[in-house]
């Protein structure tokens, strides 16, 4: 089975059918590879609108059928885990470059979540995302260079709140908001 990577140039609904996993919507998809060659085939989805928009990258497995070329979305991360025969075994194959793009997207999303939660500073967003990508791609963490001397981070000095009281005033009886 051949795999191709490229950019989705068109998606046209093309009927559908009932399968053991639910209703599958068919689409005629045109993909343009890096050389500019267009390939058209049929691809299925459980979504009525295809989940990947036009002008976005996609990896597909291509097979021949009586109706023409059939595409099946291909994720190199999960290669060998499906039921198709002849696919490469995921545990013995390194991740293809297509999987790294999706890891970058996940990493940026996770890094953004940390910034929104106040656990990281916005200025470190891309550095943090890079570390998450390395972790997702099973790369060892980068060690600091031995040439540059290590500087200890400055500790923030916190001042006590002058209005803080260990024994706050009792809550008035007419207060209707008791916490």
N, CA, C and O of each residue as an XYZ file, in Angstrom:
716
protein
N       0.847     -1.175      0.000
C       0.000      0.000      0.000
C       0.893      1.239      0.000
O       1.847      1.315      0.775
N       0.599      2.184     -0.840
C       1.380      3.403     -0.990
C       0.794      4.501     -0.102
O      -0.420      4.569      0.088
N       1.653      5.350      0.437
C       1.175      6.512      1.187
C       1.605      7.772      0.449
O       2.674      7.827     -0.158
N       0.747      8.779      0.517
C       1.099     10.074     -0.055
C       0.809     11.150      0.988
O      -0.087     11.017      1.821
N       1.587     12.200      0.912
C       1.394     13.367      1.766
C       1.215     14.570      0.865
O       1.847     14.675     -0.186
N       0.357     15.468      1.281
C       0.149     16.664      0.480
C      -0.850     17.590      1.120
O      -1.187     17.461      2.297
N      -1.317     18.528      0.321
C      -2.280     19.538      0.751
C      -3.619     19.226      0.098
O      -3.686     18.952     -1.101
N      -4.683     19.268      0.893
C      -6.030     19.035      0.361
C      -6.412     20.211     -0.521
O      -6.414     21.355     -0.067
N      -6.738     19.934     -1.790
C      -7.120     20.992     -2.725
C      -8.627     21.064     -2.933
O      -9.162     22.140     -3.200
N      -9.323     19.926     -2.815
C     -10.781     19.957     -2.921
C     -11.375     18.760     -2.190
O     -10.762     17.696     -2.089
N     -12.591     18.969     -1.685
C     -13.360     17.919     -1.014
C     -14.796     18.059     -1.488
O     -15.422     19.101     -1.295
N     -15.322     16.997     -2.116
C     -16.687     17.029     -2.633
C     -17.446     15.835     -2.064
O     -16.991     14.701     -2.213
N     -18.611     16.059     -1.404
C     -19.391     14.936     -0.879
C     -19.756     13.964     -2.002
O     -20.041     14.375     -3.127
N     -19.742     12.667     -1.676
C     -19.983     11.638     -2.686
C     -20.778     10.472     -2.092
O     -20.375      9.315     -2.209
N     -21.909     10.787     -1.453
C     -22.766      9.737     -0.915
C     -22.245      9.186      0.397
O     -21.553      9.873      1.149
N     -22.589      7.931      0.658
C     -22.178      7.292      1.894
C     -22.808      5.924      2.018
O     -23.522      5.472      1.123
N     -22.535      5.260      3.149
C     -23.070      3.917      3.365
C     -23.087      3.614      4.858
O     -22.377      4.244      5.643
N     -23.910      2.637      5.235
C     -23.997      2.186      6.619
C     -22.970      1.084      6.836
O     -22.964      0.095      6.104
N     -22.105      1.239      7.828
C     -21.110      0.212      8.149
C     -21.368     -0.309      9.560
O     -22.266      0.170     10.252
N     -20.582     -1.281      9.975
C     -20.740     -1.818     11.329
C     -20.335     -0.799     12.385
O     -20.651     -0.975     13.561
N     -19.642      0.261     11.987
C     -19.207      1.305     12.910
C     -20.057      2.567     12.798
O     -19.687      3.603     13.350
N     -21.170      2.503     12.106
C     -22.024      3.664     11.934
C     -22.031      4.119     10.481
O     -21.454      3.471      9.608
N     -22.702      5.256     10.237
C     -22.798      5.763      8.876
C     -21.488      6.417      8.471
O     -20.929      7.220      9.218
N     -20.999      6.068      7.277
C     -19.762      6.635      6.747
C     -20.106      7.519      5.550
O     -20.744      7.071      4.598
N     -19.677      8.776      5.609
C     -19.874      9.711      4.509
C     -18.668      9.614      3.577
O     -17.525      9.627      4.034
N     -18.921      9.518      2.274
C     -17.844      9.457      1.282
C     -17.591     10.845      0.697
O     -18.505     11.659      0.563
N     -16.331     11.090      0.354
C     -15.916     12.349     -0.249
C     -14.930     12.056     -1.371
O     -14.116     11.139     -1.261
N     -15.002     12.830     -2.451
C     -13.962     12.823     -3.474
C     -12.974     13.907     -3.067
O     -13.334     15.078     -2.943
N     -11.720     13.501     -2.861
C     -10.704     14.422     -2.372
C      -9.581     14.526     -3.396
O      -9.169     13.525     -3.981
N      -9.090     15.741     -3.606
C      -7.930     15.965     -4.452
C      -6.807     16.461     -3.555
O      -6.968     17.417     -2.797
N      -5.645     15.775     -3.662
C      -4.480     16.110     -2.853
C      -3.345     16.500     -3.788
O      -3.096     15.831     -4.791
N      -2.656     17.596     -3.450
C      -1.496     18.032     -4.221
C      -0.244     17.748     -3.405
O      -0.100     18.239     -2.285
N       0.673     16.943     -3.976
C       1.904     16.621     -3.245
C       2.926     17.744     -3.409
O       2.648     18.749     -4.063
N       4.103     17.574     -2.816
C       5.135     18.616     -2.830
C       5.623     18.927     -4.240
O       6.099     20.033     -4.499
N       5.510     17.956     -5.161
C       5.933     18.177     -6.546
C       4.858     18.854     -7.373
O       5.085     19.165     -8.542
N       3.686     19.089     -6.789
C       2.593     19.734     -7.513
C       1.664     18.763     -8.208
O       0.714     19.191     -8.864
N       1.910     17.458     -8.085
C       1.073     16.447     -8.738
C      -0.229     16.299     -7.957
O      -0.219     16.165     -6.733
N      -1.353     16.324     -8.681
C      -2.672     16.167     -8.082
C      -3.095     14.704     -8.149
O      -2.936     14.050     -9.180
N      -3.633     14.197     -7.044
C      -4.166     12.833     -6.988
C      -5.572     12.914     -6.434
O      -5.808     13.553     -5.408
N      -6.522     12.255     -7.124
C      -7.903     12.279     -6.670
C      -8.319     10.882     -6.273
O      -7.990      9.904     -6.944
N      -9.053     10.798     -5.163
C      -9.544      9.522     -4.695
C     -10.706      9.720     -3.752
O     -11.093     10.844     -3.433
N     -11.260      8.588     -3.306
C     -12.410      8.624     -2.406
C     -11.926      8.368     -0.980
O     -11.075      7.509     -0.747
N     -12.479      9.124     -0.031
C     -12.132      8.957      1.380
C     -13.416      9.012      2.186
O     -14.353      9.721      1.820
N     -13.464      8.271      3.274
C     -14.656      8.222      4.115
C     -14.440      8.929      5.435
O     -13.307      9.102      5.884
N     -15.545      9.341      6.056
C     -15.491     10.009      7.352
C     -16.820      9.798      8.064
O     -17.864      9.687      7.421
N     -16.779      9.742      9.395
C     -18.014      9.663     10.169
C     -18.693     11.033     10.265
O     -19.865     11.131     10.630
N     -17.942     12.087      9.935
C     -18.495     13.446      9.984
C     -19.151     13.789      8.653
O     -18.642     13.427      7.592
N     -20.278     14.488      8.710
C     -20.964     14.886      7.488
C     -20.137     15.897      6.705
O     -20.157     15.893      5.474
N     -19.414     16.757      7.402
C     -18.462     17.665      6.760
C     -17.083     17.091      7.047
O     -16.806     16.726      8.189
N     -16.213     16.999      6.053
C     -14.912     16.378      6.283
C     -14.148     17.175      7.338
O     -14.086     18.401      7.245
N     -13.557     16.502      8.352
C     -12.973     17.206      9.496
C     -11.699     18.011      9.211
O     -11.337     18.870     10.016
N     -11.019     17.764      8.106
C      -9.823     18.549      7.770
C     -10.191     19.488      6.629
O     -10.653     19.033      5.583
N      -9.994     20.787      6.812
C     -10.401     21.737      5.771
C      -9.443     21.760      4.578
O      -8.329     21.241      4.641
N      -9.905     22.372      3.501
C      -9.103     22.570      2.289
C      -7.875     23.404      2.651
O      -7.923     24.244      3.550
N      -6.772     23.159      1.935
C      -5.483     23.833      2.108
C      -4.738     23.394      3.366
O      -3.775     24.047      3.770
N      -5.170     22.293      3.995
C      -4.472     21.752      5.154
C      -3.730     20.479      4.739
O      -4.161     19.799      3.808
N      -2.616     20.141      5.413
C      -1.864     18.935      5.057
C      -2.587     17.666      5.497
O      -3.353     17.666      6.460
N      -2.319     16.582      4.762
C      -2.905     15.286      5.087
C      -1.962     14.189      4.603
O      -1.251     14.365      3.614
N      -1.961     13.065      5.301
C      -1.248     11.854      4.898
C      -2.303     10.783      4.682
O      -3.162     10.576      5.539
N      -2.246     10.099      3.540
C      -3.224      9.050      3.255
C      -2.529      7.812      2.698
O      -1.481      7.897      2.058
N      -3.147      6.655      2.961
C      -2.762      5.421      2.297
C      -3.626      5.328      1.049
O      -4.819      5.627      1.095
N      -3.038      4.918     -0.056
C      -3.763      4.841     -1.328
C      -3.873      3.386     -1.739
O      -2.890      2.645     -1.706
N      -5.087      2.975     -2.131
C      -5.285      1.627     -2.656
C      -6.192      1.713     -3.878
O      -6.965      2.659     -4.024
N      -6.090      0.723     -4.749
C      -6.930      0.662     -5.947
C      -8.162     -0.170     -5.652
O      -8.092     -1.166     -4.931
N      -9.294      0.240     -6.213
C     -10.529     -0.533     -6.116
C     -11.241     -0.458     -7.467
O     -10.768      0.206     -8.389
N     -12.371     -1.138     -7.576
C     -13.127     -1.109     -8.828
C     -13.629      0.298     -9.147
O     -13.777      0.663    -10.313
N     -13.890      1.084     -8.097
C     -14.390      2.447     -8.297
C     -13.276      3.458     -8.529
O     -13.562      4.612     -8.848
N     -12.027      3.065     -8.380
C     -10.901      3.994     -8.537
C     -10.027      3.985     -7.295
O     -10.003      3.008     -6.547
N      -9.311      5.082     -7.083
C      -8.417      5.161     -5.934
C      -9.206      5.390     -4.651
O     -10.160      6.167     -4.623
N      -8.793      4.701     -3.592
C      -9.386      4.880     -2.260
C      -8.304      5.449     -1.358
O      -7.167      4.977     -1.362
N      -8.665      6.463     -0.588
C      -7.759      7.047      0.394
C      -8.199      6.602      1.780
O      -9.391      6.452      2.050
N      -7.229      6.394      2.645
C      -7.497      6.164      4.054
C      -6.528      7.050      4.821
O      -5.314      6.962      4.636
N      -7.072      7.912      5.690
C      -6.219      8.821      6.445
C      -5.176      8.000      7.187
O      -5.490      6.997      7.828
N      -3.935      8.444      7.088
C      -2.814      7.702      7.638
C      -2.139      8.527      8.712
O      -1.747      9.669      8.471
N      -2.001      7.955      9.897
C      -1.291      8.612     10.976
C      -0.090      7.751     11.314
O      -0.258      6.664     11.866
N       1.131      8.205     10.997
C       2.323      7.392     11.230
C       2.496      6.983     12.686
O       3.134      5.968     12.963
N       1.945      7.745     13.620
C       2.042      7.408     15.035
C       1.398      6.061     15.323
O       1.866      5.331     16.197
N       0.343      5.721     14.611
C      -0.408      4.510     14.896
C      -0.203      3.437     13.843
O      -0.996      2.500     13.756
N       0.834      3.553     13.053
C       1.106      2.573     11.998
C       1.289      1.201     12.624
O       1.970      1.057     13.639
N       0.681      0.205     12.019
C       0.824     -1.167     12.491
C      -0.174     -1.541     13.561
O      -0.211     -2.705     13.960
N      -0.982     -0.623     14.046
C      -1.931     -0.944     15.096
C      -3.302     -1.293     14.545
O      -4.158     -1.784     15.281
N      -3.523     -1.044     13.251
C      -4.818     -1.333     12.648
C      -4.879     -2.759     12.166
O      -3.978     -3.554     12.430
N      -5.951     -3.086     11.452
C      -6.132     -4.451     10.979
C      -5.646     -4.644      9.552
O      -5.695     -5.765      9.045
N      -5.171     -3.575      8.873
C      -4.745     -3.741      7.486
C      -3.443     -4.513      7.426
O      -2.543     -4.285      8.234
N      -3.340     -5.431      6.465
C      -2.148     -6.244      6.335
C      -1.112     -5.506      5.523
O      -1.436     -4.691      4.658
N       0.152     -5.806      5.819
C       1.222     -5.212      5.042
C       1.615     -3.827      5.486
O       2.481     -3.209      4.866
N       1.007     -3.319      6.539
C       1.405     -1.993      7.009
C       2.622     -2.132      7.903
O       2.803     -3.167      8.543
N       3.463     -1.099      7.957
C       4.662     -1.190      8.773
C       4.310     -1.297     10.252
O       3.291     -0.762     10.690
N       5.131     -1.973     11.006
C       4.906     -2.112     12.433
C       5.324     -0.835     13.137
O       6.445     -0.358     12.962
N       4.418     -0.283     13.936
C       4.685      0.986     14.599
C       5.848      0.919     15.563
O       6.571      1.905     15.705
N       6.062     -0.218     16.241
C       7.113     -0.279     17.243
C       8.501     -0.348     16.624
O       9.477      0.021     17.278
N       8.619     -0.810     15.377
C       9.938     -0.941     14.779
C      10.251      0.180     13.796
O      11.376      0.259     13.302
N       9.304      1.033     13.506
C       9.507      2.110     12.548
C       9.606      3.439     13.287
O       8.819      3.688     14.200
N      10.559      4.303     12.914
C      10.584      5.632     13.520
C       9.396      6.445     13.029
O       8.818      6.150     11.983
N       9.046      7.446     13.777
C       7.932      8.305     13.374
C       8.311      9.068     12.119
O       9.423      9.584     12.005
N       7.383      9.134     11.183
C       7.619      9.909      9.961
C       7.453     11.383     10.285
O       6.886     11.743     11.317
N       7.953     12.233      9.395
C       7.914     13.666      9.670
C       6.483     14.189      9.759
O       6.256     15.229     10.378
N       5.510     13.498      9.159
C       4.129     13.965      9.221
C       3.582     13.972     10.623
O       2.782     14.842     10.965
N       3.996     13.014     11.457
C       3.529     12.953     12.825
C       4.033     14.108     13.668
O       3.377     14.504     14.631
N       5.189     14.653     13.320
C       5.775     15.719     14.115
C       4.975     17.001     13.995
O       4.924     17.780     14.947
N       4.342     17.245     12.835
C       3.519     18.440     12.692
C       2.348     18.406     13.649
O       2.003     19.422     14.253
N       1.735     17.243     13.791
C       0.613     17.147     14.716
C       1.107     17.267     16.147
O       0.400     17.816     16.993
N       2.318     16.762     16.446
C       2.869     16.919     17.789
C       3.110     18.385     18.094
O       2.890     18.825     19.223
N       3.556     19.146     17.111
C       3.777     20.579     17.339
C       2.459     21.270     17.673
O       2.415     22.148     18.535
N       1.410     20.882     17.006
C       0.105     21.481     17.264
C      -0.361     21.155     18.683
O      -0.818     22.037     19.410
N      -0.242     19.878     19.071
C      -0.618     19.487     20.431
C       0.241     20.218     21.455
O      -0.271     20.716     22.458
N       1.535     20.280     21.205
C       2.456     20.910     22.152
C       2.112     22.379     22.342
O       2.107     22.872     23.470
N       1.825     23.083     21.253
C       1.476     24.502     21.369
C       0.175     24.666     22.158
O       0.040     25.595     22.955
N      -0.768     23.771     21.934
C      -2.035     23.829     22.665
C      -1.812     23.598     24.155
O      -2.376     24.311     24.986
N      -0.992     22.607     24.497
C      -0.706     22.330     25.907
C       0.046     23.492     26.546
O      -0.249     23.874     27.678
N       1.018     24.057     25.826
C       1.775     25.187     26.351
C       0.847     26.384     26.577
O       0.961     27.085     27.583
N      -0.067     26.608     25.640
C      -1.034     27.700     25.798
C      -1.893     27.486     27.036
O      -2.186     28.433     27.766
N      -2.301     26.228     27.274
C      -3.100     25.925     28.465
C      -2.335     26.262     29.741
O      -2.916     26.774     30.698
N      -1.035     25.978     29.756
C      -0.219     26.304     30.931
C      -0.123     27.814     31.136
O      -0.134     28.289     32.271
N      -0.029     28.570     30.040
C       0.020     30.030     30.145
C      -1.310     30.555     30.671
O      -1.333     31.404     31.563
N      -2.418     30.055     30.126
C      -3.746     30.510     30.552
C      -3.983     30.178     32.026
O      -4.617     30.951     32.744
N      -3.472     29.022     32.478
C      -3.649     28.621     33.870
C      -2.719     29.367     34.818
O      -2.795     29.194     36.034
N      -1.835     30.204     34.255
C      -0.922     30.967     35.092
C       0.284     30.183     35.561
O       0.997     30.634     36.457
N       0.534     29.009     34.973
C       1.668     28.169     35.367
C       2.927     28.480     34.562
O       4.012     28.011     34.906
N       2.794     29.259     33.502
C       3.940     29.630     32.674
C       3.711     31.045     32.148
O       2.576     31.514     32.064
N       4.799     31.710     31.798
C       4.732     33.068     31.277
C       4.567     33.030     29.759
O       5.111     32.146     29.097
N       3.827     33.976     29.210
C       3.582     34.014     27.768
C       4.878     34.098     26.970
O       4.974     33.533     25.881
N       5.872     34.797     27.505
C       7.130     34.961     26.774
C       7.869     33.637     26.586
O       8.747     33.544     25.729
N       7.531     32.616     27.365
C       8.194     31.307     27.253
C       7.336     30.297     26.496
O       7.654     29.108     26.480
N       6.260     30.750     25.874
C       5.315     29.847     25.210
C       5.985     28.944     24.184
O       5.802     27.727     24.228
N       6.757     29.511     23.261
C       7.353     28.695     22.201
C       8.459     27.785     22.739
O       8.639     26.675     22.239
N       9.198     28.241     23.749
C      10.234     27.397     24.353
C       9.577     26.200     25.038
O      10.029     25.065     24.891
N       8.513     26.464     25.781
C       7.789     25.398     26.470
C       7.184     24.416     25.465
O       7.244     23.204     25.669
N       6.604     24.935     24.383
C       6.038     24.065     23.346
C       7.130     23.193     22.727
O       6.901     22.016     22.450
N       8.314     23.763     22.511
C       9.432     22.984     21.965
C       9.829     21.840     22.888
O      10.125     20.738     22.426
N       9.833     22.102     24.186
C      10.160     21.041     25.147
C       9.103     19.946     25.126
O       9.431     18.765     25.246
N       7.839     20.327     24.975
C       6.766     19.339     24.923
C       6.879     18.511     23.642
O       6.670     17.298     23.676
N       7.209     19.152     22.504
C       7.411     18.413     21.244
C       8.530     17.399     21.422
O       8.388     16.244     21.020
N       9.647     17.820     22.023
C      10.754     16.893     22.249
C      10.302     15.704     23.089
O      10.662     14.562     22.807
N       9.519     15.977     24.112
C       9.017     14.902     24.967
C       8.095     13.973     24.181
O       8.199     12.752     24.300
N       7.189     14.545     23.375
C       6.274     13.722     22.584
C       7.021     12.900     21.536
O       6.610     11.785     21.214
N       8.124     13.450     20.998
C       8.917     12.745     19.996
C       9.973     11.843     20.624
O      10.837     11.317     19.923
N       9.909     11.663     21.937
C      10.832     10.790     22.672
C      12.281     11.225     22.549
O      13.180     10.384     22.529
N      12.520     12.528     22.468
C      13.884     13.036     22.430
C      14.345     13.270     23.867
O      13.555     13.696     24.709
N      15.608     12.997     24.150
C      16.092     13.276     25.510
C      16.127     14.784     25.743
O      16.331     15.552     24.802
N      15.930     15.213     26.990
C      15.973     16.651     27.260
C      17.360     17.204     26.969
O      18.366     16.529     27.188
N      17.406     18.431     26.477
C      18.679     19.058     26.164
C      19.359     19.470     27.464
O      18.748     20.090     28.335
N      20.638     19.111     27.576
C      21.421     19.462     28.753
C      22.017     20.852     28.541
O      22.388     21.200     27.420
N      22.113     21.652     29.610
C      22.749     22.960     29.443
C      24.210     22.774     29.089
O      24.852     21.826     29.541
N      24.740     23.692     28.270
C      26.124     23.570     27.837
C      27.056     23.762     29.035
O      26.749     24.524     29.951
N      28.192     23.068     29.020
C      29.156     23.138     30.113
C      29.991     24.410     30.037
O      30.620     24.791     31.024
N      30.010     25.077     28.875
C      30.841     26.258     28.699
C      30.276     27.462     29.441
O      31.039     28.246     30.006
N      28.988     27.621     29.453
C      28.368     28.783     30.085
C      28.201     28.508     31.578
O      27.681     27.455     31.948
N      28.624     29.418     32.436
C      28.449     29.195     33.876
C      26.971     29.244     34.240
O      26.208     30.041     33.695
N      26.587     28.387     35.161
C      25.202     28.336     35.624
C      24.942     29.527     36.543
O      25.711     29.788     37.467
N      23.867     30.236     36.284
C      23.481     31.336     37.155
C      22.242     30.914     37.908
O      21.310     30.351     37.335
N      22.242     31.190     39.189
C      21.059     30.819     39.974
C      19.954     31.822     39.679
O      20.214     33.022     39.583
N      18.726     31.341     39.535
C      17.624     32.270     39.269
C      17.392     33.172     40.480
O      17.558     32.758     41.627
N      17.008     34.403     40.194
C      16.740     35.329     41.285
C      15.462     34.903     41.987
O      14.464     34.569     41.349
N      15.512     34.921     43.289
C      14.338     34.583     44.079
C      13.497     35.841     44.269
O      14.027     36.908     44.581
N      12.203     35.714     44.084
C      11.300     36.829     44.297
C      11.110     37.007     45.799
O      10.807     36.054     46.516
N      11.290     38.212     46.250
C      11.094     38.498     47.671
C       9.649     38.926     47.870
O       9.198     39.923     47.306
N       8.935     38.162     48.676
C       7.545     38.482     48.958
C       7.471     39.264     50.270
O       8.096     38.901     51.266
N       6.703     40.327     50.245
C       6.496     41.145     51.436
C       5.173     40.741     52.067
O       4.203     40.476     51.358
N       5.126     40.694     53.376
C       3.850     40.339     54.013
C       2.799     41.434     53.777
O       3.124     42.615     53.655
N       1.559     41.015     53.718
C       0.446     41.933     53.526
C       0.177     42.627     54.856
O      -0.152     41.964     55.839
N       0.314     43.965     54.904
C       0.118     44.659     56.180
C      -1.333     44.603     56.657
O      -1.586     44.827     57.840
N      -2.290     44.313     55.779
C      -3.700     44.260     56.168
C      -4.139     42.873     56.615
O      -5.296     42.685     56.990
N      -3.223     41.885     56.581
C      -3.575     40.521     56.951
C      -3.718     40.407     58.468
O      -2.922     40.959     59.227
N      -4.734     39.689     58.882
C      -4.945     39.444     60.302
C      -5.234     37.970     60.488
O      -6.087     37.403     59.806
N      -4.506     37.339     61.434
C      -4.762     35.920     61.694
C      -6.117     35.720     62.335
O      -6.718     34.655     62.195
N      -6.604     36.720     63.033
C      -7.906     36.651     63.712
C      -8.806     37.732     63.124
O      -8.899     38.833     63.667
N      -9.468     37.415     62.014
C     -10.315     38.449     61.410
C     -11.506     38.783     62.301
O     -11.871     38.032     63.205
N     -12.092     39.934     62.012
C     -13.275     40.353     62.764
C     -14.390     39.338     62.573
O     -14.505     38.753     61.496
N     -15.207     39.114     63.582
C     -16.328     38.171     63.411
C     -17.327     38.689     62.386
O     -17.455     39.895     62.179
N     -18.026     37.768     61.753
C     -19.016     38.111     60.734
C     -20.247     38.669     61.436
O     -20.755     38.054     62.373
N     -20.739     39.847     60.985
C     -21.949     40.400     61.604
C     -23.139     39.461     61.400
O     -23.208     38.742     60.403
N     -24.070     39.475     62.349
C     -25.250     38.614     62.300
C     -26.135     38.902     61.099
O     -26.777     37.986     60.585
N     -26.190     40.151     60.633
C     -27.064     40.489     59.515
C     -26.423     40.247     58.166
O     -27.026     40.569     57.142
N     -25.193     39.676     58.126
C     -24.504     39.378     56.841
C     -25.150     38.134     56.230
O     -25.164     37.073     56.854
N     -25.679     38.260     55.024
C     -26.355     37.126     54.394
C     -25.431     36.319     53.486
O     -25.880     35.355     52.865
N     -24.164     36.682     53.395
C     -23.200     35.916     52.625
C     -22.191     35.295     53.585
O     -21.210     35.944     53.947
N     -22.407     34.084     53.993
C     -21.494     33.426     54.932
C     -20.640     32.425     54.163
O     -21.156     31.557     53.458
N     -19.370     32.557     54.307
C     -18.430     31.652     53.638
C     -17.705     30.839     54.662
O     -16.865     30.011     54.312
